[in-house]
Amino acid sequence: MSVKPRISKAKRNNQKKNKLIKQGLIKKGSKKTRKQPVLNRAGKNTPQQHDASEDESDHGEDMLQMVEEDDLDFLKQAITNRSYGILNKVKYSGHQQAMSYTKPKKRKHDDDDTLENVYEDQIKDTRTKRIRALLPVKTEKGLVHQEIVEEIIEDSEATKEETILEASQNVDEEKEGSEEEDFTLHETDIDLSKPILVTQLLATRNETLRQKKIHIGTLSSGLLENPEEKVTNLRTLLNLMDDETPEVFFTVRKLVIMSLLEVFKDILPDFEIKGINVDGVKLKKDTLKLQKYEENLLLYYKKFLQKLEKYCFLLVKKKGDSRKISEEEIKLSELSVQAMAELLSTHPYFNYAQNIAQVVVPFLSNPRKNVRNLVKGFICNVIREDKKEEITLKILRLINNYLKTHAQNVNTEMLEVLLVLNLRDVNLDAKKEQDVKNKKLQAKKGRLLQLSKRERKRKKKLHELEKEMLETKAEESQVAKQKNQTEITKIIFNIYFRILKNSENRKMLSVCLEGLTKFAHCINLEYYVDIVNVLSNLLKEDWLGYREQLHCIQTIFIMLSGQGDAINIDPTRFYVNLYRDLLTTHSGKTHKNCIIVLKTLIDALVKRRKKITNKRTINFVKRLATFSLQLLHNGSLGCLGLIKNLMQLNRSIDILLDLDSSGGEGKFQPEVEDPEYANASNSALFETVLLSRHYHPVVRKMSRNIASGVPATGDGSLPLEYGKLTIEQLYEEFDMSQMAFNPPVPVLKGTNPKARSKKRNFADPAFEEECRDLLKVTRSPAPFWIAFKIN
């Protein structure tokens, strides 16, 4: 198979030209030599005669023959429609004028129509009219091009100014790029020499804003469709955040922030992008493309976060800062805080998550309540959804450092975030256990050294196999999670103990005690005695509120009912405090404390039932029955459910159902503070009679069940759907905070009420007779002669 020799480009062009000459399509011409002008003695150019070869030129006739008729029609139509910039200045008035390539006549040098005059004649119509091309319409015959002619109104006084403005606008548009040309505000549309109406300003602003919205929406939709190809759109959007157009300055920035927020929420991955040094390694084309995309994504994401951080700190005022922040700047700052918190919530494991947390966490103590609640909601969501406990540990360290430096100026939202944590299987003694385990491993190592070579090899293979099995079961990640939880628990108790010792802020102390109540099961046993003593001293303070007292008592009973059974502590003073202040809660503002009271009583009476006397239990049951009369129906159900459980666990409480008080000791004294000496056994549960006529049907059933001795079946027993509910479930399921009555109230039938006879009772008989005589006189008609005499 023969290989054709390569031919140079110049040789191929010569071959084509010779072929066309032989066919007669073009003429063989000689090279034109450029003649130098002849200078006369005065040094001026002398006119010379035209060369004969110019007169003999075909003036494009041969070229016209080479062009096909379809191409000629297309050129005519393009000139007419001004489809190309090079043809904008060419006029076409007909078939004969526009595209006739006939031999032009000679032009004399003394002719008035110079080249400049001809050019002015060609463009004179474009000064007063402007032809704007529209989108073509596709029909069966082909594309139909459309255009409109717009009149250009000019002011003679401002013509020069408009020309300068248009020239400067064209320069700016060329710098900004083709993407921003269509969205430039044309200031020349408003005549600055005349007064400007407000409606004109509003119309200009709305038009500018509409164009910006279209631009932002186009760039964002392109990003969402193909992020890898359109990643440079992020750079344009970030440049729009620096837009200084006065009338739409803040609005454009808000739109760009929300658009970029939604874009990043959609295109960012759920894992961290790590930079890998690939110097000297040859990679595939797709790998390089992906690596370039990730680098650009991280770069623009970092710039976006930096801009948001700059706007966020407008809300933070330092000492001596007397600047006034406008309302628009405040809204922009709040939007920036929301964007950063939302990015942290949606992508907690992506790059710069810890940097975002470092910016957002201090806003939990911002003076503006809406900002605090906003940040609190997103951070609570991060902590609740965190599976690795890594970002949670970082947030808690930031909170701990902030509380150390701002101990006296912190809002409660900073501590309320900690209540979302769900700590389980936390072992604070892990370090001691690890030391014991290391000693055992050292002893095992000594035994392995005495093994033979074959046995050691076999042992090594088994160890590698077990390690692989742990990896498949994700045991390593579980171990890391437990380690993080242990660190989190240490930080939490470090915060709580520091507040207990030093803080006298009632709100902070309330949240601290609530957190201690929730995480009391995680406290190390060796700290129990110290914590109980600290809480006992707090209960003696006069400034401590009732809710805080409940949290203190609840924390103590949680510790004593768990691992604290082995501690020798007398809890009598805590029982007395709880019994004395039990009736403080009622159906008014303090009803929200009812659930805390019920949980505390569960820990004090149910879980510690084997360590309290029957007298104390009976007195608490009597006080609970009285307590249920002053609560809403869900609180009454919780109290009755607790009484039912105590009666099932301790049959000595049945003495309260006996109306015969002769077998008791002394007289019932409800005003005594110590439940050991109130002598409730000489009384009875008379409250069940009142509760049996309660407005709520479930309360009526529960009270009858207790009055019947809590039977499981038969007369007075509870339906199964209510009998299996716990105390907390009874309180929550029948709660009316959502304005829903459970069970629904039945609709009353339409009946007419019976007419009742009116009865009046008088204490004085004489006054009764006088009233009756007066009624008779007023009801009986007067005779006509009496009426006549009166008239």
C-alpha positions in Angstrom: 0.0 0.0 0.0 1.6 3.2 -1.2 1.8 6.2 1.0 1.0 9.6 -0.6 3.7 12.2 -0.2 2.9 15.2 1.9 2.3 18.4 -0.1 3.0 21.9 1.3 0.1 24.4 1.6 1.7 26.8 -0.9 2.1 24.1 -3.5 -1.5 23.0 -3.1 -2.8 26.6 -3.5 -0.8 26.9 -6.7 -2.3 23.7 -8.1 -5.8 24.9 -7.4 -5.1 28.3 -8.9 -3.6 26.8 -12.2 -6.7 24.5 -12.4 -9.1 27.4 -12.2 -7.1 29.4 -14.8 -7.3 26.5 -17.3 -11.0 26.3 -16.7 -11.3 30.0 -17.5 -12.9 30.9 -14.2 -10.1 33.3 -13.3 -7.6 35.3 -15.4 -4.0 35.1 -15.0 -2.8 38.6 -13.7 0.5 40.1 -13.3 1.8 41.3 -10.0 1.1 44.9 -9.3 4.0 47.1 -8.4 3.4 50.0 -6.1 4.4 53.2 -7.7 5.9 55.9 -5.7 4.4 59.4 -6.1 6.4 61.8 -8.2 7.5 64.9 -6.4 7.8 68.1 -8.3 10.4 70.8 -7.5 8.2 72.3 -4.9 8.0 69.0 -3.1 4.3 68.4 -3.8 2.8 65.3 -5.3 1.9 65.6 -9.0 -1.2 63.9 -10.2 -0.6 60.9 -12.4 -2.8 59.2 -14.9 -4.6 56.0 -13.9 -3.1 52.7 -15.0 -4.9 51.0 -17.8 -4.9 47.7 -15.8 -7.3 49.3 -13.3 -9.8 50.2 -16.1 -9.5 46.7 -17.4 -10.3 45.0 -14.1 -13.5 42.9 -13.9 -14.6 44.7 -10.7 -15.8 41.5 -9.1 -17.7 40.1 -12.1 -15.8 36.8 -12.1 -16.3 36.5 -8.3 -20.0 37.2 -8.8 -20.1 34.3 -11.2 -18.4 32.0 -8.7 -20.9 32.7 -5.9 -24.1 30.6 -6.1 -27.6 32.2 -6.2 -28.5 30.8 -2.7 -25.5 32.5 -1.2 -26.3 35.8 -2.9 -29.8 35.7 -1.5 -28.4 34.9 2.0 -26.0 37.9 1.8 -28.9 40.2 0.6 -31.1 39.1 3.5 -28.2 39.5 6.0 -27.5 43.0 4.8 -31.2 43.9 5.1 -31.7 42.4 8.6 -28.3 43.6 9.8 -27.6 40.1 11.2 -23.8 40.7 11.4 -21.9 43.6 12.9 -19.7 44.0 9.8 -22.8 44.6 7.6 -24.5 47.1 10.0 -23.4 50.1 8.0 -24.3 48.7 4.6 -27.6 49.9 3.1 -29.7 47.8 0.8 -32.5 49.5 -1.1 -33.2 47.0 -3.7 -31.9 44.3 -6.0 -30.3 46.7 -8.4 -28.5 49.0 -5.8 -27.3 46.6 -3.1 -25.9 43.6 -4.8 -25.1 44.7 -8.4 -21.5 44.2 -9.1 -21.6 46.1 -12.4 -18.7 48.2 -13.5 -18.7 51.5 -11.7 -18.2 54.7 -13.4 -15.0 56.6 -13.1 -15.1 59.2 -10.3 -13.5 62.5 -11.0 -11.2 64.1 -8.4 -13.2 67.4 -8.4 -16.5 65.6 -7.6 -18.3 66.9 -4.4 -19.1 63.4 -3.3 -16.0 62.4 -1.5 -15.5 59.2 0.5 -16.5 60.9 3.7 -19.8 62.2 2.2 -20.7 58.8 0.9 -20.1 57.3 4.4 -22.2 59.9 6.0 -25.0 59.3 3.5 -24.9 55.6 4.4 -25.2 56.0 8.1 -27.5 59.1 8.3 -30.6 57.1 8.9 -29.1 55.2 11.9 -28.8 58.5 13.9 -32.6 58.9 14.2 -33.6 55.3 14.0 -32.3 52.1 15.6 -33.1 48.6 14.2 -33.2 45.9 16.9 -33.2 42.3 15.8 -35.6 39.9 17.4 -35.5 36.1 17.7 -36.3 34.3 14.5 -39.5 32.3 14.1 -39.3 28.8 12.7 -42.0 28.0 10.1 -42.5 25.3 7.5 -40.7 27.3 4.9 -37.7 28.0 7.2 -36.6 30.7 9.6 -38.3 34.1 9.4 -36.2 36.9 10.7 -37.8 39.7 12.7 -36.8 43.2 13.5 -38.3 46.4 14.9 -37.3 50.0 14.2 -37.0 52.2 17.3 -37.0 56.0 17.2 -34.1 57.6 19.0 -35.1 60.9 20.7 -32.2 63.2 21.2 -31.8 66.4 23.2 -29.7 68.9 21.5 -28.3 70.2 24.8 -27.3 66.7 26.1 -26.1 65.1 22.9 -22.5 65.5 23.8 -23.0 64.1 27.3 -25.0 61.1 26.0 -22.2 60.3 23.5 -19.6 60.4 26.3 -21.8 58.3 28.6 -22.4 55.7 25.9 -18.7 55.5 25.1 -17.8 54.9 28.7 -20.6 52.4 29.1 -19.3 50.4 26.1 -15.8 50.4 27.7 -17.2 49.1 31.0 -19.3 46.5 29.3 -16.3 45.2 27.5 -14.4 44.9 30.8 -17.2 43.1 32.6 -17.6 40.4 30.0 -20.3 39.2 27.6 -22.3 37.7 30.5 -22.9 41.0 32.2 -23.6 43.2 29.1 -27.3 42.6 29.0 -27.8 43.6 32.7 -26.1 47.0 32.7 -28.2 49.9 33.9 -28.5 52.6 31.2 -28.4 55.9 33.0 -29.0 57.8 29.8 -32.6 56.7 29.8 -33.3 59.5 32.4 -33.0 63.1 31.4 -30.8 64.7 34.1 -31.6 68.2 32.8 -35.2 67.9 34.0 -36.8 67.1 37.4 -37.0 63.4 38.0 -40.2 61.9 39.3 -40.3 59.3 42.1 -42.2 57.0 39.8 -39.3 57.1 37.4 -36.8 56.3 40.1 -39.0 53.3 41.3 -39.4 52.1 37.7 -35.6 52.3 37.1 -34.9 50.5 40.4 -37.5 47.7 39.6 -36.1 47.3 36.1 -32.5 47.1 37.5 -33.6 44.6 40.2 -35.4 42.5 37.6 -32.3 42.3 35.4 -30.2 41.3 38.4 -32.6 38.6 39.4 -32.6 37.1 35.9 -28.8 37.2 35.9 -28.5 35.5 39.3 -31.2 32.9 38.5 -29.5 32.1 35.2 -26.1 31.5 36.8 -27.6 29.5 39.7 -29.6 27.2 37.4 -26.6 26.6 35.2 -24.6 25.6 38.3 -27.3 23.1 39.5 -27.6 21.6 36.0 -23.9 20.9 35.5 -21.7 21.9 38.5 -18.4 20.6 37.0 -18.7 22.6 33.8 -20.3 25.7 35.2 -18.2 26.0 38.4 -16.9 29.3 37.2 -20.4 30.8 37.7 -19.5 30.8 41.4 -16.9 33.5 40.7 -19.4 35.7 38.9 -22.0 35.3 41.7 -19.3 36.2 44.3 -18.4 39.3 42.3 -22.1 40.3 42.4 -21.9 40.4 46.2 -19.6 43.4 45.8 -22.0 45.2 43.5 -22.2 48.9 44.5 -25.3 49.9 42.6 -26.9 52.3 45.2 -30.6 51.5 44.6 -30.3 47.7 44.8 -27.2 47.3 47.0 -28.6 45.3 49.9 -31.3 43.5 47.9 -28.8 42.1 45.4 -26.5 40.8 48.2 -29.4 39.1 49.9 -30.4 37.4 46.7 -26.9 36.3 46.0 -26.5 34.9 49.5 -29.7 32.9 49.4 -28.9 31.7 45.9 -25.4 30.6 46.8 -26.7 29.0 50.0 -29.1 26.8 48.0 -26.5 26.0 45.4 -23.9 24.9 48.0 -26.5 22.9 49.9 -27.1 21.0 46.7 -23.7 20.5 45.2 -21.5 20.0 48.3 -20.7 16.4 49.2 -21.3 14.9 52.6 -17.6 14.1 53.2 -14.5 16.1 53.5 -12.4 16.8 50.4 -8.7 16.2 51.2 -6.0 17.6 49.1 -3.6 15.0 47.8 -0.1 15.9 46.5 0.2 14.2 43.1 3.5 15.7 42.0 5.2 13.3 39.5 2.2 11.1 39.3 0.5 10.7 35.9 -3.3 10.8 36.3 -6.1 10.2 33.9 -8.0 13.0 32.2 -11.2 12.5 34.1 -9.3 12.4 37.4 -7.5 15.6 36.7 -10.8 17.2 35.7 -12.4 16.1 39.0 -9.4 17.3 41.0 -9.6 20.7 39.3 -13.3 20.9 40.0 -12.8 20.1 43.7 -10.1 22.7 44.0 -12.3 25.4 42.5 -15.2 24.4 44.6 -13.2 24.7 47.8 -11.8 28.0 46.7 -15.1 29.6 46.0 -16.7 28.1 49.1 -14.0 29.6 51.2 -14.4 33.0 49.6 -18.2 32.8 50.2 -17.7 32.0 53.9 -15.2 34.8 54.3 -17.7 37.3 52.9 -20.5 35.9 55.2 -18.2 36.2 58.2 -17.5 39.8 57.3 -21.2 40.6 57.3 -21.9 38.6 60.4 -19.6 40.6 62.6 -21.6 43.8 61.9 -23.8 42.5 64.8 -20.9 42.3 67.2 -20.0 45.5 68.9 -16.8 45.9 70.8 -16.0 48.3 73.7 -15.8 51.8 72.5 -17.6 51.1 69.2 -20.1 53.9 68.8 -21.1 53.3 65.2 -24.7 53.2 64.2 -25.8 50.2 62.2 -28.7 50.7 59.7 -31.7 48.4 59.6 -30.7 47.1 56.2 -27.2 46.2 57.5 -28.8 44.4 60.5 -31.0 42.3 58.2 -28.1 41.5 55.9 -26.0 40.4 59.0 -28.9 38.2 60.3 -29.3 36.6 56.9 -25.5 35.9 56.8 -25.7 34.3 60.3 -28.6 32.1 59.1 -26.7 31.1 56.0 -23.6 30.0 57.9 -25.7 28.1 60.5 -27.7 26.4 57.8 -24.5 25.3 56.0 -23.2 23.9 59.3 -26.4 22.0 59.8 -26.7 20.5 56.3 -22.9 19.7 55.8 -21.4 19.1 59.3 -18.6 16.9 57.9 -17.5 19.0 55.0 -14.5 21.2 54.9 -14.4 24.4 57.1 -17.2 23.0 59.3 -15.2 23.7 62.5 -14.4 27.2 61.2 -18.2 27.9 60.7 -18.8 26.6 64.2 -16.2 29.0 65.6 -18.0 31.9 64.0 -21.6 30.8 64.8 -21.3 29.7 68.4 -20.7 33.2 70.0 -24.1 34.3 68.5 -25.8 32.0 71.1 -25.2 34.9 73.5 -26.0 37.8 71.1 -28.2 40.6 72.5 -30.8 40.0 69.8 -33.2 37.2 70.8 -34.2 36.3 67.2 -30.5 35.7 66.3 -30.0 33.6 69.5 -33.1 31.4 68.7 -32.0 31.1 65.1 -28.5 29.8 65.9 -29.8 27.7 68.7 -32.2 25.8 66.4 -29.5 25.0 63.9 -26.9 24.0 66.4 -29.4 21.8 68.2 -30.1 20.1 64.9 -26.4 19.6 64.3 -25.9 18.0 67.8 -29.0 15.8 67.4 -28.0 14.5 63.9 -24.3 14.0 64.6 -23.4 10.3 64.4 -19.7 10.6 64.9 -19.8 13.1 67.8 -16.9 15.0 66.3 -18.5 18.3 65.4 -20.4 18.1 68.7 -17.2 17.9 70.6 -15.8 20.9 68.8 -19.0 22.9 69.6 -18.8 22.0 73.3 -15.1 23.1 73.5 -16.0 26.4 71.9 -18.9 26.9 74.4 -16.6 26.0 77.3 -14.0 28.5 76.2 -16.6 31.2 75.7 -18.1 30.6 79.2 -14.6 30.9 80.7 -14.0 34.3 79.2 -17.6 35.6 79.5 -18.7 34.1 82.8 -20.9 37.0 83.9 -22.4 38.0 80.5 -23.9 34.9 79.0 -27.5 34.1 77.9 -29.2 30.9 78.8 -29.3 29.7 75.1 -25.6 28.9 75.5 -26.5 26.2 78.1 -29.8 25.1 76.6 -28.0 23.7 73.6 -26.4 21.1 75.9 -29.8 19.7 76.9 -30.2 18.2 73.4 -27.3 15.8 74.0 -28.2 12.1 74.4 -25.4 10.5 76.3 -25.5 6.7 76.6 -22.9 4.1 77.5 -20.6 6.7 78.9 -17.8 5.3 81.0 -15.8 7.9 82.9 -13.6 5.2 84.5 -12.4 4.0 81.1 -8.8 5.2 81.8 -8.6 3.0 84.9 -10.0 0.1 83.0 -7.5 0.6 80.2 -4.6 0.5 82.7 -5.9 -2.8 84.1 -6.3 -4.1 80.6 -2.7 -3.1 79.7 -1.4 -5.1 82.7 -3.2 -8.2 81.5 -1.9 -7.7 78.0 1.7 -7.4 79.3 1.3 -10.7 81.1 -0.1 -12.3 78.0 2.8 -11.0 76.0 5.2 -12.7 78.4 3.4 -16.0 77.9 3.5 -15.5 74.1 7.2 -15.1 74.1 7.5 -18.6 75.5 5.5 -20.0 72.5 7.2 -21.7 69.6 7.8 -20.0 66.2 4.9 -21.9 64.6 2.5 -21.0 67.4 3.5 -17.3 67.3 2.9 -17.2 63.5 -0.5 -18.8 63.9 -1.4 -16.3 66.7 -0.4 -13.4 64.4 -2.7 -14.6 61.6 -5.6 -14.9 64.0 -5.0 -11.4 65.3 -5.0 -10.0 61.8 -8.2 -11.9 61.0 -9.9 -10.5 64.2 -8.9 -7.0 63.3 -10.4 -7.3 59.8 -13.6 -8.6 61.4 -13.8 -5.6 63.7 -13.4 -3.3 60.7 -16.3 -5.0 58.9 -18.5 -4.6 62.0 -17.5 -0.9 62.3 -16.3 -1.5 65.8 -13.4 1.0 65.4 -15.8 3.9 64.7 -17.9 2.8 67.6 -14.9 2.9 69.9 -14.0 6.4 68.6 -17.6 7.5 69.2 -17.5 6.3 72.8 -14.2 8.1 73.3 -15.8 11.3 72.0 -18.8 10.9 74.3 -16.5 10.5 77.3 -14.8 13.8 76.4 -18.1 15.5 75.9 -19.3 14.3 79.3 -16.2 15.7 81.0 -16.7 19.0 79.3 -20.4 19.2 80.3 -19.7 18.5 84.0 -16.8 20.9 84.0 -19.2 23.6 82.8 -21.9 22.7 85.3 -19.7 22.4 88.3 -18.0 25.8 87.6 -21.5 27.4 87.4 -22.6 25.7 90.6 -19.6 27.1 92.5 -19.3 30.6 91.1 -22.5 31.8 89.4 -25.4 33.5 91.2 -27.4 34.1 88.0 -30.7 32.5 88.7 -31.5 31.7 85.0 -28.1 30.2 84.3 -28.4 28.1 87.5 -31.8 26.9 86.6 -30.6 25.6 83.2 -27.5 24.1 84.9 -29.5 22.2 87.4 -31.8 21.0 84.7 -28.8 19.7 82.8 -27.4 18.0 85.9 -30.8 16.3 86.3 -30.6 14.9 82.8 -27.0 13.7 83.0 -26.9 12.7 86.6 -26.6 9.0 85.7 -23.2 9.8 84.0 -21.6 11.4 87.1 -18.7 9.5 88.6 -19.4 7.9 91.9 -16.5 9.6 93.7 -18.1 13.0 93.2 -21.5 12.1 94.6 -21.0 13.2 98.2 -19.5 16.6 97.1 -22.4 17.3 94.7 -25.0 16.4 97.3 -23.5 18.7 99.8 -23.4 21.6 97.2 -27.0 21.1 96.3 -28.0 20.8 99.9 -26.4 24.2 100.6 -28.2 25.7 97.6 -31.6 24.6 98.9 -30.9 26.8 102.0 -30.5 30.0 99.8 -33.5 32.3 99.9 -33.0 33.6 96.4 -33.4 30.2 94.8 -36.7 29.7 93.0 -39.1 26.8 93.4 -38.3 25.3 90.0 -34.6 25.4 90.8 -35.3 23.7 94.1 -37.2 21.0 92.3 -34.2 20.4 90.0 -31.8 20.2 93.0 -34.0 17.6 94.7 -34.6 15.6 91.5 -30.8 15.5 90.8 -30.2 14.2 94.3 -32.8 11.5 94.1 -31.6 10.4 90.6 -28.1 9.9 92.0 -29.3 8.1 95.1 -31.6 5.8 93.2 -28.8 4.7 90.9 -25.2 4.0 91.8 -25.7 6.1 95.0 -27.4 3.3 96.9 -24.0 2.4 98.4 -23.5 6.0 99.7 -24.5 6.6 103.3 -26.5 9.8 103.0 -29.7 10.7 104.9 -32.2 12.1 102.4 -34.8 13.0 105.1 -34.3 16.8 104.6 -35.0 16.4 100.9 -38.2 14.5 101.5 -39.3 17.2 103.9 -38.6 19.9 101.4 -40.5 18.1 98.7 -43.5 17.3 100.9 -43.7 20.9 102.3 -43.7 22.7 98.9 -45.7 20.2 96.9 -48.9 22.3 96.8 -47.0 25.3 95.4 -47.7 24.1 91.9 -51.2 24.8 90.6 -53.2 25.0 87.3 -52.0 28.6 86.6 -48.5 29.8 85.6 -46.7 27.1 87.6 -48.5 24.2 85.9 -45.4 23.6 83.8 -43.5 22.5 86.9 -46.0 19.6 87.3 -44.0 17.2 85.1 -40.8 17.9 87.2 -42.7 17.1 90.4 -44.0 13.9 89.0 -40.6 12.7 87.8 -39.1 13.6 91.2 -41.8 11.7 93.0 -41.1 8.6 90.8 -37.5 8.7 91.8 -38.2 9.4 95.5 -41.2 7.0 96.1 -41.2 4.3 93.4 -37.5 3.6 92.8 -36.6 4.0 96.5 -39.8 2.3 97.8 -37.7 -0.3 99.8 -35.8 2.4 101.7 -38.7 4.5 102.9 -41.3 3.8 105.7 -45.0 3.1 105.1 -45.9 6.2 107.0 -44.0 8.4 104.7 -45.5 6.7 101.6 -49.1 7.0 103.0 -48.6 10.7 103.8 -47.3 11.4 100.3 -50.2 9.5 98.7 -52.7 11.7 100.7 -50.8 14.8 99.7 -50.8 13.7 96.1 -54.6 13.2 96.1 -55.0 16.8 97.4 -52.5 18.0 94.9 -54.5 16.5 92.0 -57.5 18.7 92.8 -55.7 22.0 91.9 -54.2 20.8 88.5 -55.4 20.6 84.9 -56.8 17.2 83.9 -53.4 16.0 82.5 -51.7 16.8 85.8 -54.5 15.1 87.7 -54.2 12.0 85.6 -50.4 12.0 86.3 -51.0 12.2 90.1 -53.7 9.5 90.0 -51.5 7.2 87.9 -48.7 7.6 90.5 -51.2 6.8 93.3 -52.3 3.7 91.4 -48.7 2.5 90.9 -48.0 3.0 94.6 -51.1 1.1 95.7 -50.2 -1.8 93.4 -46.6 -1.9 94.9 -47.5 -1.3 98.6 -50.8 -2.8 99.9 -50.5 -0.9 103.2 -51.8 2.2 101.4 -55.3 0.5 101.3 -55.8 1.9 104.8 -56.7 5.2 103.1 -59.8 3.5 101.6 -61.1 2.6 105.0 -63.4 5.2 106.5 -63.0 3.9 110.0 -60.3 6.0 111.6 -60.3 4.3 115.0 -57.3 2.1 114.1 -55.0 5.0 113.4 -52.4 6.8 115.5 -53.5 10.3 116.6 -55.1 12.9 114.4 -54.4 13.8 110.7 -52.3 17.1 110.7 -51.8 18.2 107.0 -49.9 21.4 108.2 -47.0 19.3 109.6 -44.0 19.6 107.3 -42.4 16.2 108.0 -44.4 13.4 106.3 -43.4 11.0 109.0 -45.6 12.7 111.6 -48.6 13.9 109.6 -50.7 10.8 110.5 -52.5 10.5 107.2 -53.5 6.9 108.1 -56.3 8.4 110.3 -57.8 10.0 107.2 -59.2 8.7 103.9 -59.0 9.5 100.2 -62.1 11.7 100.2 -60.7 13.5 97.1 -61.7 10.6 94.9 -65.4 11.5 95.5 -64.8 14.9 94.0 -62.7 13.6 91.2 -65.4 11.1 90.3 -67.5 14.1 89.1 -64.6 15.6 87.1 -65.2 17.2 83.7 -62.7 14.8 82.1 -64.0 11.3 81.5 -60.7 9.6 82.0 -60.1 11.3 85.3 -63.5 10.0 86.5 -62.6 6.5 85.5 -59.2 6.7 87.1 -60.7 8.0 90.4 -63.3 5.2 90.5 -60.6 2.6 89.9 -58.6 4.0 92.9 -61.7 4.1 95.1 -62.4 0.5 94.2 -58.9 -0.7 95.4 -57.2 -0.7 91.9 -58.8 -3.9 90.6 -57.2 -5.3 87.4 -60.5 -6.8 86.1 -64.2 -6.6 87.0 -66.2 -3.7 88.4 -64.2 -0.5 88.7 -61.3 -1.7 86.5 -59.7 0.6 83.9 -59.9 0.0 80.2 -56.7 -1.6 78.8 -55.9 1.5 76.7 -55.6 3.6 79.8 -54.3 1.0 82.2 -51.1 0.3 80.3 -50.0 4.0 80.1 -47.1 5.2 82.2 -47.3 8.3 84.4 -45.4 10.5 81.9 -47.5 9.2 79.0 -50.7 10.1 80.9 -49.4 13.6 81.4 -48.3 14.1 77.7 -51.1 12.4 75.8 -53.9 14.3 77.5 -52.1 17.6 77.4 -54.2 20.5 76.0 -51.3 22.8 75.0 -52.1 22.2 71.4 -55.8 23.1 72.0 -56.9 19.5 71.3 -59.2 17.8 73.8 -58.5 14.1 74.3 -61.0 12.3 73.9 -63.0 14.6 71.7 -66.0 16.4 73.2 -69.3 14.9 71.9 -71.6 17.2 70.1 -74.7 18.0 72.1 -78.1 17.3 70.7 -80.4 20.2 69.9 -83.0 20.2 72.7 -85.0 23.1 74.0 -84.5 23.8 77.7 -87.5 23.5 79.9 -89.1 26.7 81.2 -88.6 27.1 84.9 -91.0 28.9 87.2 -89.5 32.0 88.8 -89.4 31.9 92.6 -88.6 34.9 94.8 -88.0 34.5 98.5 -88.4 37.5 100.8 -86.9 37.8 104.3 -89.5 40.5 105.3 -93.2 39.5 104.7 -94.3 43.1 104.9 -92.0 44.0 102.0 -93.3 41.0 100.0 -96.9 42.2 100.4 -96.0 45.7 99.3 -94.3 44.4 96.2 -97.2 42.2 95.2 -99.7 45.1 95.6 -97.5 47.3 93.5 -97.3 44.7 90.8 -101.1 44.3 90.8 -101.6 48.0 90.3 -99.2 48.3 87.4 -100.6 45.2 85.6 -104.4 46.1 85.9 -105.6 48.8 83.4 -106.9 52.0 85.0 -110.6 52.9 84.6 -111.4 55.5 82.0 -112.8 58.0 84.5 -109.6 57.9 86.5 -107.7 58.5 83.3 -110.1 61.4 82.4 -109.6 63.0 85.8 -105.9 62.8 85.5 -106.0 64.4 82.1 
